[in-house]
Amino acid sequence: MKRKSQAMMRRQQMMKMFIVTAILIVIAVILLSRSRVVADAPAQTPYYSTITVERGDNLWSIAQKYAPDNSNRSVSAYVDNIRSMNKLRRDAPLQVGQSLLVVYYTDEAR
C-alpha cells in the first residue's frame, strides 16, 4: 500500500512539474513573439528641420510638438536634445525669431 501511494505521489509531482514547465514555455513563446512583432514594425525615420521661435514658445512647448511620443519623460529628453543640438545653455532664454534645429520622426518615406 505504501509503495503504491509513493508511486502515485511521484506521478502527481511529475505531472505538476510537466504542467508548470509547459506553462513557462508558453509564456516564453508569447513574450518572444511580442518582441518580434515590435522588431518587425517599420522604423521611424528621423528628419531635421529648422524652426523659428515665436512669441510664447519655450523649449517644453516646442518639444511637445516634435517629441516621438508625448509622455513627460519623452518631452523632457527631447528638451535636452534640442539644447544639445543647438548648443543652448540651460539658463539662456529663447528669443523671438531665433532659429532652432529640431528632429522629428515619421513612418512615412519622403
Biopython code that builds the backbone (N, CA, C, O; Angstrom):
import numpy as np
from Bio.PDB.StructureBuilder import StructureBuilder

atoms = [
    (1, "MET", "N", (0.819, -1.186, 0.000)),
    (1, "MET", "CA", (0.000, 0.000, 0.000)),
    (1, "MET", "C", (0.865, 1.252, 0.000)),
    (1, "MET", "O", (0.603, 2.218, -0.716)),
    (2, "LYS", "N", (1.919, 1.202, 0.838)),
    (2, "LYS", "CA", (2.798, 2.353, 0.950)),
    (2, "LYS", "C", (3.514, 2.624, -0.370)),
    (2, "LYS", "O", (3.687, 3.777, -0.765)),
    (3, "ARG", "N", (3.922, 1.573, -1.036)),
    (3, "ARG", "CA", (4.618, 1.718, -2.313)),
    (3, "ARG", "C", (3.702, 2.322, -3.370)),
    (3, "ARG", "O", (4.133, 3.163, -4.160)),
    (4, "LYS", "N", (2.456, 1.902, -3.388)),
    (4, "LYS", "CA", (1.510, 2.432, -4.365)),
    (4, "LYS", "C", (1.280, 3.917, -4.132)),
    (4, "LYS", "O", (1.234, 4.686, -5.093)),
    (5, "SER", "N", (1.136, 4.335, -2.893)),
    (5, "SER", "CA", (0.892, 5.754, -2.621)),
    (5, "SER", "C", (2.134, 6.587, -2.946)),
    (5, "SER", "O", (2.011, 7.713, -3.428)),
    (6, "GLN", "N", (3.329, 6.046, -2.688)),
    (6, "GLN", "CA", (4.549, 6.772, -3.040)),
    (6, "GLN", "C", (4.683, 6.904, -4.552)),
    (6, "GLN", "O", (5.062, 7.963, -5.054)),
    (7, "ALA", "N", (4.378, 5.851, -5.268)),
    (7, "ALA", "CA", (4.444, 5.890, -6.725)),
    (7, "ALA", "C", (3.417, 6.870, -7.280)),
    (7, "ALA", "O", (3.692, 7.598, -8.234)),
    (8, "MET", "N", (2.238, 6.883, -6.677)),
    (8, "MET", "CA", (1.204, 7.805, -7.119)),
    (8, "MET", "C", (1.611, 9.259, -6.835)),
    (8, "MET", "O", (1.359, 10.155, -7.641)),
    (9, "MET", "N", (2.234, 9.470, -5.693)),
    (9, "MET", "CA", (2.689, 10.824, -5.350)),
    (9, "MET", "C", (3.770, 11.282, -6.335)),
    (9, "MET", "O", (3.786, 12.441, -6.749)),
    (10, "ARG", "N", (4.671, 10.367, -6.706)),
    (10, "ARG", "CA", (5.718, 10.713, -7.678)),
    (10, "ARG", "C", (5.104, 11.088, -9.024)),
    (10, "ARG", "O", (5.516, 12.061, -9.654)),
    (11, "ARG", "N", (4.119, 10.309, -9.454)),
    (11, "ARG", "CA", (3.445, 10.617, -10.719)),
    (11, "ARG", "C", (2.762, 11.983, -10.655)),
    (11, "ARG", "O", (2.821, 12.762, -11.606)),
    (12, "GLN", "N", (2.119, 12.260, -9.531)),
    (12, "GLN", "CA", (1.458, 13.569, -9.387)),
    (12, "GLN", "C", (2.481, 14.701, -9.404)),
    (12, "GLN", "O", (2.248, 15.738, -10.024)),
    (13, "GLN", "N", (3.600, 14.508, -8.733)),
    (13, "GLN", "CA", (4.652, 15.527, -8.732)),
    (13, "GLN", "C", (5.217, 15.732, -10.139)),
    (13, "GLN", "O", (5.454, 16.861, -10.569)),
    (14, "MET", "N", (5.426, 14.633, -10.838)),
    (14, "MET", "CA", (5.933, 14.730, -12.205)),
    (14, "MET", "C", (4.933, 15.453, -13.103)),
    (14, "MET", "O", (5.324, 16.263, -13.944)),
    (15, "MET", "N", (3.647, 15.162, -12.927)),
    (15, "MET", "CA", (2.615, 15.815, -13.717)),
    (15, "MET", "C", (2.585, 17.314, -13.413)),
    (15, "MET", "O", (2.463, 18.126, -14.331)),
    (16, "LYS", "N", (2.693, 17.688, -12.145)),
    (16, "LYS", "CA", (2.718, 19.106, -11.763)),
    (16, "LYS", "C", (3.925, 19.807, -12.386)),
    (16, "LYS", "O", (3.812, 20.919, -12.901)),
    (17, "MET", "N", (5.082, 19.143, -12.333)),
    (17, "MET", "CA", (6.286, 19.736, -12.918)),
    (17, "MET", "C", (6.137, 19.885, -14.424)),
    (17, "MET", "O", (6.573, 20.883, -14.997)),
    (18, "PHE", "N", (5.525, 18.899, -15.066)),
    (18, "PHE", "CA", (5.294, 18.975, -16.500)),
    (18, "PHE", "C", (4.375, 20.152, -16.835)),
    (18, "PHE", "O", (4.639, 20.898, -17.777)),
    (19, "ILE", "N", (3.305, 20.316, -16.071)),
    (19, "ILE", "CA", (2.356, 21.402, -16.316)),
    (19, "ILE", "C", (3.026, 22.759, -16.097)),
    (19, "ILE", "O", (2.856, 23.664, -16.915)),
    (20, "VAL", "N", (3.781, 22.916, -15.014)),
    (20, "VAL", "CA", (4.481, 24.180, -14.750)),
    (20, "VAL", "C", (5.472, 24.479, -15.865)),
    (20, "VAL", "O", (5.553, 25.615, -16.331)),
    (21, "THR", "N", (6.222, 23.480, -16.296)),
    (21, "THR", "CA", (7.183, 23.671, -17.387)),
    (21, "THR", "C", (6.467, 24.076, -18.677)),
    (21, "THR", "O", (6.924, 24.970, -19.388)),
    (22, "ALA", "N", (5.364, 23.429, -18.972)),
    (22, "ALA", "CA", (4.601, 23.765, -20.181)),
    (22, "ALA", "C", (4.092, 25.199, -20.117)),
    (22, "ALA", "O", (4.149, 25.922, -21.112)),
    (23, "ILE", "N", (3.598, 25.614, -18.964)),
    (23, "ILE", "CA", (3.111, 26.997, -18.804)),
    (23, "ILE", "C", (4.249, 27.986, -19.008)),
    (23, "ILE", "O", (4.078, 29.001, -19.684)),
    (24, "LEU", "N", (5.408, 27.695, -18.430)),
    (24, "LEU", "CA", (6.561, 28.590, -18.597)),
    (24, "LEU", "C", (6.994, 28.684, -20.054)),
    (24, "LEU", "O", (7.359, 29.760, -20.527)),
    (25, "ILE", "N", (6.956, 27.580, -20.755)),
    (25, "ILE", "CA", (7.319, 27.593, -22.181)),
    (25, "ILE", "C", (6.323, 28.432, -22.975)),
    (25, "ILE", "O", (6.725, 29.206, -23.843)),
    (26, "VAL", "N", (5.043, 28.291, -22.693)),
    (26, "VAL", "CA", (4.024, 29.079, -23.392)),
    (26, "VAL", "C", (4.226, 30.573, -23.119)),
    (26, "VAL", "O", (4.138, 31.384, -24.041)),
    (27, "ILE", "N", (4.493, 30.941, -21.872)),
    (27, "ILE", "CA", (4.733, 32.346, -21.533)),
    (27, "ILE", "C", (5.958, 32.872, -22.278)),
    (27, "ILE", "O", (5.934, 33.981, -22.813)),
    (28, "ALA", "N", (7.027, 32.077, -22.313)),
    (28, "ALA", "CA", (8.241, 32.500, -23.016)),
    (28, "ALA", "C", (7.971, 32.705, -24.500)),
    (28, "ALA", "O", (8.447, 33.680, -25.082)),
    (29, "VAL", "N", (7.225, 31.816, -25.114)),
    (29, "VAL", "CA", (6.902, 31.945, -26.539)),
    (29, "VAL", "C", (6.085, 33.208, -26.787)),
    (29, "VAL", "O", (6.332, 33.925, -27.757)),
    (30, "ILE", "N", (5.123, 33.482, -25.927)),
    (30, "ILE", "CA", (4.299, 34.693, -26.083)),
    (30, "ILE", "C", (5.168, 35.939, -25.972)),
    (30, "ILE", "O", (5.057, 36.847, -26.796)),
    (31, "LEU", "N", (6.028, 35.989, -24.964)),
    (31, "LEU", "CA", (6.886, 37.166, -24.784)),
    (31, "LEU", "C", (7.852, 37.344, -25.949)),
    (31, "LEU", "O", (8.074, 38.465, -26.406)),
    (32, "LEU", "N", (8.420, 36.257, -26.427)),
    (32, "LEU", "CA", (9.345, 36.359, -27.554)),
    (32, "LEU", "C", (8.626, 36.773, -28.834)),
    (32, "LEU", "O", (9.176, 37.534, -29.629)),
    (33, "SER", "N", (7.431, 36.293, -29.040)),
    (33, "SER", "CA", (6.706, 36.670, -30.252)),
    (33, "SER", "C", (6.285, 38.124, -30.195)),
    (33, "SER", "O", (6.233, 38.783, -31.234)),
    (34, "ARG", "N", (5.981, 38.648, -29.013)),
    (34, "ARG", "CA", (5.644, 40.071, -28.876)),
    (34, "ARG", "C", (6.820, 40.943, -29.249)),
    (34, "ARG", "O", (6.662, 41.902, -30.005)),
    (35, "SER", "N", (7.999, 40.630, -28.732)),
    (35, "SER", "CA", (9.166, 41.453, -29.039)),
    (35, "SER", "C", (9.513, 41.355, -30.512)),
    (35, "SER", "O", (10.049, 42.304, -31.085)),
    (36, "ARG", "N", (9.220, 40.241, -31.124)),
    (36, "ARG", "CA", (9.486, 40.077, -32.543)),
    (36, "ARG", "C", (8.561, 40.952, -33.374)),
    (36, "ARG", "O", (8.987, 41.515, -34.383)),
    (37, "VAL", "N", (7.315, 41.073, -32.973)),
    (37, "VAL", "CA", (6.363, 41.929, -33.678)),
    (37, "VAL", "C", (6.835, 43.372, -33.615)),
    (37, "VAL", "O", (6.773, 44.091, -34.612)),
    (38, "VAL", "N", (7.304, 43.800, -32.451)),
    (38, "VAL", "CA", (7.812, 45.166, -32.311)),
    (38, "VAL", "C", (9.024, 45.359, -33.215)),
    (38, "VAL", "O", (9.163, 46.403, -33.852)),
    (39, "ALA", "N", (9.899, 44.361, -33.275)),
    (39, "ALA", "CA", (11.089, 44.470, -34.106)),
    (39, "ALA", "C", (10.733, 44.526, -35.586)),
    (39, "ALA", "O", (11.455, 45.141, -36.371)),
    (40, "ASP", "N", (9.630, 43.892, -35.976)),
    (40, "ASP", "CA", (9.223, 43.902, -37.373)),
    (40, "ASP", "C", (8.485, 45.175, -37.770)),
    (40, "ASP", "O", (8.237, 45.397, -38.955)),
    (41, "ALA", "N", (8.130, 46.017, -36.793)),
    (41, "ALA", "CA", (7.436, 47.271, -37.087)),
    (41, "ALA", "C", (8.373, 48.178, -37.876)),
    (41, "ALA", "O", (9.584, 48.155, -37.657)),
    (42, "PRO", "N", (7.827, 48.975, -38.791)),
    (42, "PRO", "CA", (8.690, 49.842, -39.572)),
    (42, "PRO", "C", (9.401, 50.865, -38.677)),
    (42, "PRO", "O", (8.802, 51.451, -37.776)),
    (43, "ALA", "N", (10.665, 51.055, -38.945)),
    (43, "ALA", "CA", (11.448, 52.006, -38.159)),
    (43, "ALA", "C", (11.037, 53.425, -38.505)),
    (43, "ALA", "O", (10.732, 53.741, -39.655)),
    (44, "GLN", "N", (11.036, 54.268, -37.490)),
    (44, "GLN", "CA", (10.722, 55.666, -37.751)),
    (44, "GLN", "C", (11.983, 56.361, -38.251)),
    (44, "GLN", "O", (13.074, 56.167, -37.714)),
    (45, "THR", "N", (11.816, 57.163, -39.274)),
    (45, "THR", "CA", (12.929, 57.863, -39.884)),
    (45, "THR", "C", (13.067, 59.244, -39.277)),
    (45, "THR", "O", (12.080, 59.973, -39.181)),
    (46, "PRO", "N", (14.287, 59.628, -38.858)),
    (46, "PRO", "CA", (14.464, 60.975, -38.318)),
    (46, "PRO", "C", (14.623, 61.995, -39.448)),
    (46, "PRO", "O", (15.311, 61.742, -40.437)),
    (47, "TYR", "N", (13.988, 63.130, -39.287)),
    (47, "TYR", "CA", (14.139, 64.257, -40.206)),
    (47, "TYR", "C", (14.508, 65.475, -39.393)),
    (47, "TYR", "O", (14.055, 65.639, -38.260)),
    (48, "TYR", "N", (15.329, 66.327, -39.969)),
    (48, "TYR", "CA", (15.762, 67.536, -39.288)),
    (48, "TYR", "C", (15.132, 68.735, -39.973)),
    (48, "TYR", "O", (14.993, 68.780, -41.195)),
    (49, "SER", "N", (14.758, 69.696, -39.156)),
    (49, "SER", "CA", (14.121, 70.894, -39.684)),
    (49, "SER", "C", (14.565, 72.083, -38.842)),
    (49, "SER", "O", (14.903, 71.934, -37.668)),
    (50, "THR", "N", (14.559, 73.237, -39.440)),
    (50, "THR", "CA", (14.828, 74.466, -38.710)),
    (50, "THR", "C", (13.499, 75.164, -38.472)),
    (50, "THR", "O", (12.707, 75.359, -39.394)),
    (51, "ILE", "N", (13.269, 75.536, -37.220)),
    (51, "ILE", "CA", (12.050, 76.264, -36.884)),
    (51, "ILE", "C", (12.427, 77.642, -36.366)),
    (51, "ILE", "O", (13.561, 77.869, -35.944)),
    (52, "THR", "N", (11.477, 78.551, -36.402)),
    (52, "THR", "CA", (11.690, 79.900, -35.880)),
    (52, "THR", "C", (10.882, 80.043, -34.603)),
    (52, "THR", "O", (9.687, 79.748, -34.578)),
    (53, "VAL", "N", (11.535, 80.496, -33.544)),
    (53, "VAL", "CA", (10.872, 80.682, -32.259)),
    (53, "VAL", "C", (9.858, 81.820, -32.389)),
    (53, "VAL", "O", (10.177, 82.900, -32.887)),
    (54, "GLU", "N", (8.643, 81.558, -31.937)),
    (54, "GLU", "CA", (7.570, 82.548, -31.969)),
    (54, "GLU", "C", (7.255, 83.006, -30.553)),
    (54, "GLU", "O", (7.658, 82.365, -29.583)),
    (55, "ARG", "N", (6.540, 84.107, -30.437)),
    (55, "ARG", "CA", (6.158, 84.634, -29.132)),
    (55, "ARG", "C", (5.406, 83.556, -28.359)),
    (55, "ARG", "O", (4.494, 82.924, -28.893)),
    (56, "GLY", "N", (5.790, 83.351, -27.107)),
    (56, "GLY", "CA", (5.156, 82.356, -26.249)),
    (56, "GLY", "C", (5.799, 80.980, -26.308)),
    (56, "GLY", "O", (5.480, 80.116, -25.491)),
    (57, "ASP", "N", (6.701, 80.760, -27.263)),
    (57, "ASP", "CA", (7.380, 79.471, -27.357)),
    (57, "ASP", "C", (8.397, 79.312, -26.228)),
    (57, "ASP", "O", (9.027, 80.280, -25.800)),
    (58, "ASN", "N", (8.542, 78.096, -25.762)),
    (58, "ASN", "CA", (9.641, 77.728, -24.872)),
    (58, "ASN", "C", (10.065, 76.321, -25.286)),
    (58, "ASN", "O", (9.401, 75.680, -26.100)),
    (59, "LEU", "N", (11.159, 75.852, -24.728)),
    (59, "LEU", "CA", (11.664, 74.546, -25.155)),
    (59, "LEU", "C", (10.657, 73.428, -24.891)),
    (59, "LEU", "O", (10.553, 72.487, -25.677)),
    (60, "TRP", "N", (9.918, 73.528, -23.792)),
    (60, "TRP", "CA", (8.941, 72.488, -23.473)),
    (60, "TRP", "C", (7.824, 72.453, -24.513)),
    (60, "TRP", "O", (7.444, 71.380, -24.982)),
    (61, "SER", "N", (7.293, 73.635, -24.877)),
    (61, "SER", "CA", (6.187, 73.658, -25.850)),
    (61, "SER", "C", (6.660, 73.182, -27.227)),
    (61, "SER", "O", (5.917, 72.514, -27.947)),
    (62, "ILE", "N", (7.883, 73.525, -27.583)),
    (62, "ILE", "CA", (8.439, 73.063, -28.861)),
    (62, "ILE", "C", (8.626, 71.541, -28.819)),
    (62, "ILE", "O", (8.302, 70.839, -29.777)),
    (63, "ALA", "N", (9.149, 71.050, -27.705)),
    (63, "ALA", "CA", (9.385, 69.606, -27.573)),
    (63, "ALA", "C", (8.066, 68.832, -27.617)),
    (63, "ALA", "O", (8.022, 67.723, -28.150)),
    (64, "GLN", "N", (7.009, 69.393, -27.071)),
    (64, "GLN", "CA", (5.719, 68.708, -27.109)),
    (64, "GLN", "C", (5.224, 68.519, -28.544)),
    (64, "GLN", "O", (4.526, 67.549, -28.841)),
    (65, "LYS", "N", (5.582, 69.438, -29.420)),
    (65, "LYS", "CA", (5.160, 69.319, -30.825)),
    (65, "LYS", "C", (5.938, 68.242, -31.572)),
    (65, "LYS", "O", (5.389, 67.589, -32.459)),
    (66, "TYR", "N", (7.206, 68.049, -31.225)),
    (66, "TYR", "CA", (8.084, 67.207, -32.037)),
    (66, "TYR", "C", (8.547, 65.918, -31.363)),
    (66, "TYR", "O", (9.108, 65.058, -32.041)),
    (67, "ALA", "N", (8.336, 65.749, -30.066)),
    (67, "ALA", "CA", (8.815, 64.556, -29.362)),
    (67, "ALA", "C", (8.166, 63.298, -29.957)),
    (67, "ALA", "O", (6.990, 63.330, -30.319)),
    (68, "PRO", "N", (8.909, 62.201, -30.061)),
    (68, "PRO", "CA", (8.384, 60.973, -30.666)),
    (68, "PRO", "C", (7.104, 60.460, -30.007)),
    (68, "PRO", "O", (6.179, 60.054, -30.712)),
    (69, "ASP", "N", (7.028, 60.467, -28.690)),
    (69, "ASP", "CA", (5.753, 60.191, -28.020)),
    (69, "ASP", "C", (5.598, 61.281, -26.969)),
    (69, "ASP", "O", (6.585, 61.844, -26.497)),
    (70, "ASN", "N", (4.391, 61.567, -26.615)),
    (70, "ASN", "CA", (4.137, 62.771, -25.839)),
    (70, "ASN", "C", (4.147, 62.537, -24.330)),
    (70, "ASN", "O", (3.478, 63.267, -23.598)),
    (71, "SER", "N", (4.885, 61.541, -23.849)),
    (71, "SER", "CA", (4.982, 61.334, -22.409)),
    (71, "SER", "C", (5.932, 62.383, -21.829)),
    (71, "SER", "O", (6.796, 62.899, -22.538)),
    (72, "ASN", "N", (5.773, 62.698, -20.547)),
    (72, "ASN", "CA", (6.638, 63.704, -19.917)),
    (72, "ASN", "C", (8.108, 63.319, -20.006)),
    (72, "ASN", "O", (8.973, 64.175, -20.192)),
    (73, "ARG", "N", (8.384, 62.020, -19.872)),
    (73, "ARG", "CA", (9.773, 61.552, -19.959)),
    (73, "ARG", "C", (10.338, 61.818, -21.349)),
    (73, "ARG", "O", (11.475, 62.269, -21.488)),
    (74, "SER", "N", (9.554, 61.543, -22.362)),
    (74, "SER", "CA", (9.988, 61.749, -23.733)),
    (74, "SER", "C", (10.188, 63.235, -24.024)),
    (74, "SER", "O", (11.170, 63.624, -24.656)),
    (75, "VAL", "N", (9.255, 64.056, -23.559)),
    (75, "VAL", "CA", (9.353, 65.502, -23.808)),
    (75, "VAL", "C", (10.567, 66.067, -23.090)),
    (75, "VAL", "O", (11.286, 66.895, -23.649)),
    (76, "SER", "N", (10.802, 65.636, -21.871)),
    (76, "SER", "CA", (11.958, 66.112, -21.119)),
    (76, "SER", "C", (13.262, 65.734, -21.826)),
    (76, "SER", "O", (14.173, 66.556, -21.928)),
    (77, "ALA", "N", (13.351, 64.511, -22.307)),
    (77, "ALA", "CA", (14.549, 64.074, -23.043)),
    (77, "ALA", "C", (14.696, 64.873, -24.327)),
    (77, "ALA", "O", (15.811, 65.202, -24.732)),
    (78, "TYR", "N", (13.571, 65.188, -24.974)),
    (78, "TYR", "CA", (13.618, 65.943, -26.222)),
    (78, "TYR", "C", (14.073, 67.378, -25.976)),
    (78, "TYR", "O", (14.782, 67.951, -26.803)),
    (79, "VAL", "N", (13.671, 67.969, -24.840)),
    (79, "VAL", "CA", (14.166, 69.315, -24.481)),
    (79, "VAL", "C", (15.689, 69.272, -24.398)),
    (79, "VAL", "O", (16.368, 70.147, -24.935)),
    (80, "ASP", "N", (16.223, 68.257, -23.725)),
    (80, "ASP", "CA", (17.682, 68.115, -23.636)),
    (80, "ASP", "C", (18.298, 67.936, -25.022)),
    (80, "ASP", "O", (19.385, 68.448, -25.291)),
    (81, "ASN", "N", (17.609, 67.212, -25.899)),
    (81, "ASN", "CA", (18.080, 67.001, -27.264)),
    (81, "ASN", "C", (18.145, 68.341, -28.024)),
    (81, "ASN", "O", (19.124, 68.611, -28.719)),
    (82, "ILE", "N", (17.117, 69.162, -27.892)),
    (82, "ILE", "CA", (17.108, 70.476, -28.557)),
    (82, "ILE", "C", (18.262, 71.320, -28.037)),
    (82, "ILE", "O", (18.984, 71.947, -28.813)),
    (83, "ARG", "N", (18.431, 71.330, -26.715)),
    (83, "ARG", "CA", (19.540, 72.104, -26.124)),
    (83, "ARG", "C", (20.875, 71.648, -26.692)),
    (83, "ARG", "O", (21.712, 72.468, -27.068)),
    (84, "SER", "N", (21.067, 70.345, -26.752)),
    (84, "SER", "CA", (22.332, 69.789, -27.224)),
    (84, "SER", "C", (22.570, 70.122, -28.699)),
    (84, "SER", "O", (23.655, 70.575, -29.065)),
    (85, "MET", "N", (21.554, 69.899, -29.550)),
    (85, "MET", "CA", (21.720, 70.143, -30.987)),
    (85, "MET", "C", (22.000, 71.612, -31.290)),
    (85, "MET", "O", (22.712, 71.930, -32.242)),
    (86, "ASN", "N", (21.435, 72.507, -30.476)),
    (86, "ASN", "CA", (21.565, 73.939, -30.736)),
    (86, "ASN", "C", (22.578, 74.624, -29.827)),
    (86, "ASN", "O", (22.727, 75.845, -29.852)),
    (87, "LYS", "N", (23.274, 73.815, -29.019)),
    (87, "LYS", "CA", (24.300, 74.330, -28.106)),
    (87, "LYS", "C", (23.745, 75.462, -27.226)),
    (87, "LYS", "O", (24.349, 76.527, -27.099)),
    (88, "LEU", "N", (22.586, 75.198, -26.629)),
    (88, "LEU", "CA", (21.932, 76.180, -25.766)),
    (88, "LEU", "C", (22.305, 75.909, -24.310)),
    (88, "LEU", "O", (22.326, 74.758, -23.874)),
    (89, "ARG", "N", (22.598, 76.966, -23.564)),
    (89, "ARG", "CA", (22.823, 76.830, -22.129)),
    (89, "ARG", "C", (21.475, 76.701, -21.440)),
    (89, "ARG", "O", (20.461, 77.171, -21.956)),
    (90, "ARG", "N", (21.463, 76.071, -20.290)),
    (90, "ARG", "CA", (20.218, 75.880, -19.541)),
    (90, "ARG", "C", (19.565, 77.199, -19.163)),
    (90, "ARG", "O", (18.339, 77.306, -19.154)),
    (91, "ASP", "N", (20.365, 78.192, -18.855)),
    (91, "ASP", "CA", (19.815, 79.472, -18.384)),
    (91, "ASP", "C", (19.572, 80.477, -19.516)),
    (91, "ASP", "O", (19.130, 81.595, -19.254)),
    (92, "ALA", "N", (19.852, 80.101, -20.760)),
    (92, "ALA", "CA", (19.685, 81.029, -21.886)),
    (92, "ALA", "C", (18.222, 81.034, -22.343)),
    (92, "ALA", "O", (17.703, 79.992, -22.742)),
    (93, "PRO", "N", (17.550, 82.188, -22.293)),
    (93, "PRO", "CA", (16.162, 82.247, -22.765)),
    (93, "PRO", "C", (16.109, 82.224, -24.290)),
    (93, "PRO", "O", (17.056, 82.632, -24.961)),
    (94, "LEU", "N", (15.001, 81.746, -24.821)),
    (94, "LEU", "CA", (14.801, 81.780, -26.267)),
    (94, "LEU", "C", (14.392, 83.181, -26.677)),
    (94, "LEU", "O", (13.732, 83.898, -25.925)),
    (95, "GLN", "N", (14.791, 83.556, -27.875)),
    (95, "GLN", "CA", (14.454, 84.874, -28.406)),
    (95, "GLN", "C", (13.481, 84.704, -29.565)),
    (95, "GLN", "O", (13.646, 83.803, -30.388)),
    (96, "VAL", "N", (12.464, 85.568, -29.635)),
    (96, "VAL", "CA", (11.529, 85.542, -30.768)),
    (96, "VAL", "C", (12.343, 85.754, -32.038)),
    (96, "VAL", "O", (13.169, 86.665, -32.107)),
    (97, "GLY", "N", (12.109, 84.915, -33.039)),
    (97, "GLY", "CA", (12.838, 84.995, -34.302)),
    (97, "GLY", "C", (14.078, 84.121, -34.347)),
    (97, "GLY", "O", (14.678, 83.959, -35.410)),
    (98, "GLN", "N", (14.472, 83.557, -33.221)),
    (98, "GLN", "CA", (15.640, 82.679, -33.157)),
    (98, "GLN", "C", (15.357, 81.393, -33.930)),
    (98, "GLN", "O", (14.248, 80.861, -33.874)),
    (99, "SER", "N", (16.358, 80.896, -34.651)),
    (99, "SER", "CA", (16.221, 79.636, -35.393)),
    (99, "SER", "C", (16.744, 78.489, -34.534)),
    (99, "SER", "O", (17.789, 78.592, -33.892)),
    (100, "LEU", "N", (15.990, 77.401, -34.542)),
    (100, "LEU", "CA", (16.410, 76.207, -33.814)),
    (100, "LEU", "C", (16.342, 75.003, -34.737)),
    (100, "LEU", "O", (15.415, 74.869, -35.536)),
    (101, "LEU", "N", (17.319, 74.141, -34.621)),
    (101, "LEU", "CA", (17.309, 72.873, -35.334)),
    (101, "LEU", "C", (16.547, 71.867, -34.473)),
    (101, "LEU", "O", (16.840, 71.716, -33.286)),
    (102, "VAL", "N", (15.575, 71.183, -35.065)),
    (102, "VAL", "CA", (14.817, 70.146, -34.348)),
    (102, "VAL", "C", (14.808, 68.877, -35.198)),
    (102, "VAL", "O", (14.964, 68.924, -36.418)),
    (103, "VAL", "N", (14.626, 67.768, -34.539)),
    (103, "VAL", "CA", (14.491, 66.491, -35.230)),
    (103, "VAL", "C", (13.088, 65.978, -34.950)),
    (103, "VAL", "O", (12.576, 66.108, -33.838)),
    (104, "TYR", "N", (12.475, 65.397, -35.967)),
    (104, "TYR", "CA", (11.180, 64.757, -35.764)),
    (104, "TYR", "C", (11.231, 63.412, -36.457)),
    (104, "TYR", "O", (12.064, 63.178, -37.332)),
    (105, "TYR", "N", (10.330, 62.532, -36.055)),
    (105, "TYR", "CA", (10.341, 61.163, -36.564)),
    (105, "TYR", "C", (9.007, 60.854, -37.243)),
    (105, "TYR", "O", (7.946, 61.291, -36.797)),
    (106, "THR", "N", (9.090, 60.096, -38.324)),
    (106, "THR", "CA", (7.871, 59.700, -39.011)),
    (106, "THR", "C", (8.074, 58.326, -39.640)),
    (106, "THR", "O", (9.196, 57.923, -39.946)),
    (107, "ASP", "N", (6.960, 57.617, -39.825)),
    (107, "ASP", "CA", (6.992, 56.321, -40.507)),
    (107, "ASP", "C", (6.944, 56.494, -42.008)),
    (107, "ASP", "O", (7.299, 55.588, -42.762)),
    (108, "GLU", "N", (6.499, 57.672, -42.442)),
    (108, "GLU", "CA", (6.310, 57.921, -43.873)),
    (108, "GLU", "C", (7.621, 58.206, -44.559)),
    (108, "GLU", "O", (8.459, 58.937, -44.031)),
    (109, "ALA", "N", (7.805, 57.641, -45.722)),
    (109, "ALA", "CA", (9.015, 57.924, -46.507)),
    (109, "ALA", "C", (8.793, 59.237, -47.255)),
    (109, "ALA", "O", (7.693, 59.526, -47.726)),
    (110, "ARG", "N", (9.840, 60.007, -47.349)),
    (110, "ARG", "CA", (9.741, 61.285, -48.056)),
    (110, "ARG", "C", (10.588, 61.272, -49.285)),
    (110, "ARG", "O", (10.636, 62.263, -50.014)),
]
sb = StructureBuilder()
sb.init_structure("model")
sb.init_model(0)
sb.init_chain("A")
sb.init_seg("    ")
for serial, (resi, resn, name, xyz) in enumerate(atoms, 1):
    if name == "N":
        sb.init_residue(resn, " ", resi, " ")
    sb.init_atom(name, np.array(xyz, "f"), 0.0, 1.0, " ", f" {name:<3s}", serial, name[0])
structure = sb.get_structure()
